Amino acid sequence: MPLLKDGRLVEDPWRIIDDASPLPAREPTIVSFARFQAERDQLLARGAPLGVRLRNSDAIDALAGAIDRLDLIALEFPKFSDGRAYSQARGLRERLGFAGELRATGDVLIDQALFMRRCGFDAWEIADAAKAPRFVEAFATFSVFYQPAGDGRAAVSALRRFASAGRA
Amino acid sequence: MYTYDEHDRTFVAERVAQFRDQVKRRLLGELTEEQFKPLRLTNGLYLQLHAYMLRVAIPYGTLSSAQMRMLAHIARRYDRGYGHFTTRQNIQFNWIKLEDAADALDDLASVEMHALQTSGNCIRNTTADQWAGVAIDEIEDPRIWCEIIRQWSSLHPEFTFLPRKFKIAVTGSPNDRAAVRVHDIGLRLRRDEKGEVGFEVIVGGGLGRTPMIGKTIREFLPKRHLLSYLEAILRAYNLAGRRDNLYKARIKILVHEIGVEEMRRRVEAEWAAIRDGALDLPPQTIDAISRHFSPPAYEPQPAVDLAVERLRLESVSFARWLKTNVAPHREPGYAIVNLSLKPEGAPPGDASAAQMEAVADLALAHSHDEIRVSHEQNLVLPHVKRADLPTLWRKLAAIDLATPNLGLVSDIIACPGLDYCALANARSIPVAQRITRRFADLKRQHDIGELKIKISGCINACGHHHVGHIGILGVDKNGEEFYQITLGGDGTETTALGRIIGPAVSADDVVDAIETLVETYLQKRRPGERFVDTYRRVGDAPFKERLYAAA
């Protein structure tokens, strides 16, 4: 699947390993949340980059104790209209302080890309590599944001306070 | 009134540009209808029975004259010369072409209006008391909070694909004119024992096919925490609300299934983590928004206006209008004037472009340039000098907006029903029209007194029939329109859901049935009792007996 990151298509260094297969020795590897819970200590001790893929019904709090040792978390949009992963993303970024790659997978469409970025996603698996430039354009659709979210951008209310403090 | 600053103007312009591009991609086939649907819906564009319908947001029901004039322009330019004011204080245009939609939105943006989030599974237009800022019983103006919520919820990145739509209402008065207990979240401004003003937070109310009365999740929330608390509720709902069944996806079902205690636990746990973060509302932010809602420059007025009193004695029509359509104002010498959009035989809530323009002129001349839309589908001029009442009354009568029937049997709420709506099972508007003709005699209406009839053309309950003193629900029986009648509903601070009185009646019989119920009340009532009071005292039985005895 083409991967969009840092505003361009990049080579995806990560391998997804299903629950039954042995882990590769060194490659960056993504495992399921179920496998992570079952083999947590071995996985964390492996000494190679580790990612976890959550379903959108999984509770992110189970990752709390290991959040600094994960390099990637992949969240799923089974349909673009199922918005649970937005809340998971914000919880991971803002409450648990996750600093690694937060990857959007599944039904990832241009018109939702900016919402995803605002919630803290920074990598997107997209179905059609040719559409990558449209995703990048979509990030710039808006310059005004009314609420603080997971991307750290200043909300309008904060800008107004800043402006009126400047005048005072 | 709230006026846009540079940020707001930029935002709305960017939004229209985005939608123009989305329409273009849809027309080119780059977007499937399934992918386009939620995009057009969050811009207020529905595909109805005959055409696209554009629902324009009127935040908390407040309009300036220029905005009302623009609505008239939209009606003439893009529609068939009229619009329909809705139970969510919005306006709908029923005959819009997809190719024109972005132009209409551009026109609206020129007067600081939009159609953002008037549909879709997102946070919808926040509604408020139509008398906000002028009601005599008000603790604080709820529009300040509606505006704060409007901004926070505008394209909220986390809450644009919720399990289902999400409606918030705010009341600033103990007498609830905003129906807060039948919303996904209801906020009631109140004082705590120290006199500080904050919110009672109510969750999980709603109508639709599973009507429920909202439950208080927090007795008192200090104002500065409003947004973090709302965000905590929405997050709990977004993560756990049902997505397997469209009809069980509203927050009321989640609250019902897990219980209000568990809901409170989840919300409070989430809130504890975010309450002192970036959503905190410092006093200067609240003050800056509040300043937009400062009262206009009222002028000192005589204690009694003799011209008003004289006309009251001379004209029974004027006296009736004063009684039902004019409400006391917090400023001495001023009045709140309610304009009835329910003249005899008209579709409830409809206004012609000419009427909209006339109301805009009247607001400029008599109401400090301000108009309100009520959830009961009427209009309000909120700042009228009592001395102007005779003149204003004559001008309103000339444009058929002075019917003295506010709160009476012909002041009916009705959804668009099968005349327009793709979801309806039966027509609503013709039933409302027939009832207003049956009860056309205003003397009789005034004798009957307060009686709220609400009609929905299907179980989605857009006409709020569950909270009508008399509720009428259109159902389909083997291809024929039938109407199920409920009694005893109440959308105010004494919220109650109406109870089904018996088998549904046919379209031919429904108006007779309503008349029978009214006659029964008139026989049974004690002095001072409204229809709903008598119903509460005597119960179903006498109404049932009279209604079904003949059958």
Interface residues (C-beta under 8 A of the other chain):
Chain A: F80 S81 D82 G83 R84 Y86 S87 Q88 R90 G91 E94 R95 L109 D111 Q112 L114 F115 M116 R118 C119 T141 F142 S143 V144 F145 Y146 Q147 P148 A149 A155 V156 S157 A158 L159 R160 R161 S164
Chain B: D5 H7 D8 T10 F11 E14 R15 A17 Q18 Q22 Q35 P38 L39 N121 Q151 W152 S153 S154 L155 H156 P157 E158 F159 T160 F161 L162 L227 R235 N238 L239 R243 A273 I274 G277 A278 L279 P282 Q284 T285 A288
